[in-house]
Amino acid sequence: MSRIPIALQLYSVRHNCEQDLPGTLRAIAAMGYEGVEFAGYYGYEARTLRAMLDDLGLRVAGTHLGLDALLGDRLDRTIEFNRILGNKFLIVPGLPLERHNSRQAWLETAGLFNEIAAQLAPEGMYVGYHNHAVEFTPLDGELPWDTFFGNTRHDVVMQIDLGNALHGGGNPIPFLTKYSGRALTVHLKEYSSTNDKALIGEGEVDWPQVFELCESVGGTEWYIVEQESYAFEPLVCVDKCLQALKGMGR
């Protein structure tokens, strides 16, 4: 398959974005990132954001947004915003407690995501879910990750966050095979049991295996770097992460 491009989740540099989004995007592009994933829009309209990205040669790898933005009357507005932005991946990064506090709640949430996926399909867009740690802690006899993805349509994106899963005590890598073709975007985050500020390549993630599976059975279209702890200034950290990935042949 063709090479998978690398984007940055802008939450990694959120304070920089709050202070100067255009300048932060310029810095990201200069590092060599090919795209960005949004986690908020910092007061900018979709057309303005699209123009900024186009000027820098950056593409949109997705956006993180609350589930409410995909429900009821808000869904049409969300679709229109992301159509202008040029984004097809609408990823929910967390859920209210009542939607994940039991196996039954997870099943009901899976049904809701199926409904959203069916509404997005004619638009060429996808809904997805991004894990933290709780999804890899057994609940009512099953991992929530299995409860959810075992009961959702194939086109509900499994945005696995490697570091978060490992923090939860789970091994995320086998799920790339178990739910093959569903990891359309993957969060590359390091995990270290001894260094909570580890950057990509400095911890315990089996990166060669991750790349092999993403590039064979995962269906992965984007690698997305997310760094949430810092030994250096955030922009320095995300640059180091990208250079590490390039050093691994990515």
N, C-alpha and C positions, 0 to 999 in steps of 0.2 A: 504494500500500500504506500501511498505518498506520505511524505513526512508530516507529522502532526505539529501544527504551529503552537506557540507558547504565548499565553496571555497573562495578565496580572489582575487579580482581584483587587479592586481599588480600596477595599476595606483595609488592606495592608498599609496603605499610605493615606488613610482618611484625614489625618490632621493636616497633612500637606495639601490635600484636595480642598479642605475647608478654607485654607488660607489663600490658595492660588491654584485653582483647577487647571487653567490653561498652561501655566508653567509646569505643573506636575505632569500633565500629559506629554508635554514636550520632553521632559526628562525621561519619562518611561520609553517614549519612542526612540530617543537617542541611545538608550541602553541596548536596544535591539528587540524589545518586546513587539509582538505583531498584533496584539489586541488587548482589550481590557474587558473585565466583567464589572458591571456597576453594582454598587450597594448604596443607592441613593444618588440623586442628581444635582445636589448642591444649588438648587434654585434655578437651574438652567432648563430651558425648553428643549424639546427633542431636536428640532431643526438646528439649533445653535450647537448642541452637543455633536450632532452628525457632522456639521461643518468643521468643527474643531478636529474631529477624528480623521475626516477625509483629508484635511490639510496636512496631517501628520502621517498619513498612510497607515493609520490604525483601524482595526476592525472591532466589532463588538462580539465578544465570546459569550455573552449572556448578561443577565441581570438578576440580582437577588431582590426579592420583594415579598411583602407579607401576603399571606393567603387571602386576606380581605380584598386585595387588589384584583383578585381573579374571580370574585364572586359577584353575582347580581349585576346591577347597572355599571359597576366599576370595571367589569371585564372589557366592555367595548372600548372604554377610554384607555385601558392598559394596552389593548391590541393596537389601537391607533398610534399611541406614543411609541411603541416598539416597532411598528411598521416604519414609521419615519426614522427611527434610530437605526434601523437595519439589523434588528435583533430577533432571533427566533427561539432563544432559550430563556424561558421564564422559570426561575428556580426559587423555590420556597426554602429558606434556610433554617426554619424552626417553626414550631407549632404551639398554640396555647395548650396549657396543661390538659384541659378537658378533651383535647383531640388526640392525646397520646398516653393517658394514664391507665389504660388497660388494653388487653388484646382486642376487646370489642371496639374500643375507641379507635385503635389503629385500623381495624377492618372498615369502620365507617369512614374514616379519613381516606382510606384507599378507594372506597367507592366514590367519594367526592372528587378525588384526583382523576378518576376514570371519566367522570362527567366533564371536568374541565378539559381533559385531553381531547375528548370528542368534539368539544366546541372550538378548540384551537386548531385541530387538524386541517380544516378547510383553509385556514390562514397560513399554513406551512410553518406553524409555531408549535413548540413543545412546552409542556409543564414538567417540572422535575422537582426532586427533593434532595436536600443536602443534609448530611448527618452531622451530629455532634458526638457525644459519647454515649448518651442514653440508648441509642438504637442498637448498641452492641452489648447491652446488659439484659439477660433473659427476663422476660415478663410473661407471667401466666403460661410458662412452659415453652416459650419460643422467643427467639430474638425478634425484637420489633422490626429490624431490617427485613427479616424473612416474612413476617406478618404483612408488612406493607408491600414489598416488591413481589411477594408470592401471590398477591391479590390485586395487582394493578396491570393495566394494559402494557404491552411491550413498548409502546411509545411514551410511557411515563419515564422520564430520564432519571437514571440512577447516578446522581452526582456524588460519587464517593469521595469523602475527605479522608485521606490516608492517616494523617496525624491524629485527627479527632477520633477515628475508630480505634486506633492503637491506645489512645488515652483512656478509652472506655474498656480496655481489656480484650478487645476483639481483634481478629486478624482480617483486615478488609480484602486482602489479595484474592482469596478463593472466590469471592463474590463476583469478580470480573469474569470468571468462567461460569459460575452458577447462573448468573443473569447476563449471559453473553449478548452483545449487541446493544446494551442499554446504558453503558457508561459513555455517553456521547461527549460529556465534559467531565474532567477529573481534576480534583483539587490536589495539587502536589504540595504537601506540607510534611515537614520532617517530624520525626518523633525520636526523643532520646530519654531514656530512663535516668540519665545522670546530668543532663544539661537542658534546662527548660528554654534556653535561648538558641538551641541548635538551628542552624540553617540547613538547607538542602545539601545532602552529602556528608553531614556531620553527625548523623544519628544512626538509627537502627532500621530504617525502612529499606527493604530489599528492592532497590531501584531497578536493577536489571530485570527482575521478574515482573515488576509493575509495567515497565516499558514493553516487555515481550507480550504480555497479555493484552494491554491496551492496543497494541499495534497488530494483534492477530485476531482476538475474539471480542475485544471490548467495544468495537464500533466507535472508538474515540475520535472526535473531531477537533477537540481542543485540550491541551494541557493548560491548567490555570494555577499559577503560583499564588499561594496565600501564606503570608508570614505575619504572625500575630504577637511575637515576642522579639525583643530587640537587644542585641548587644551593642549595636551601632545605631546611627540615625536610620529611620525606616527606609529612605531611598537608597542608602548604602546597602542595607540588608537585602532588599529585593534585587538590586544589581548583582550582589554576590550570589544569590540564588540562581539567577539566570545564567551567570557565567559558569556556575557549577553544572547546570544542566547541559550547557554547550560542551563542557569538558567531558560529559558522559556521552557525547555524540548526538545530543538533541539540540 
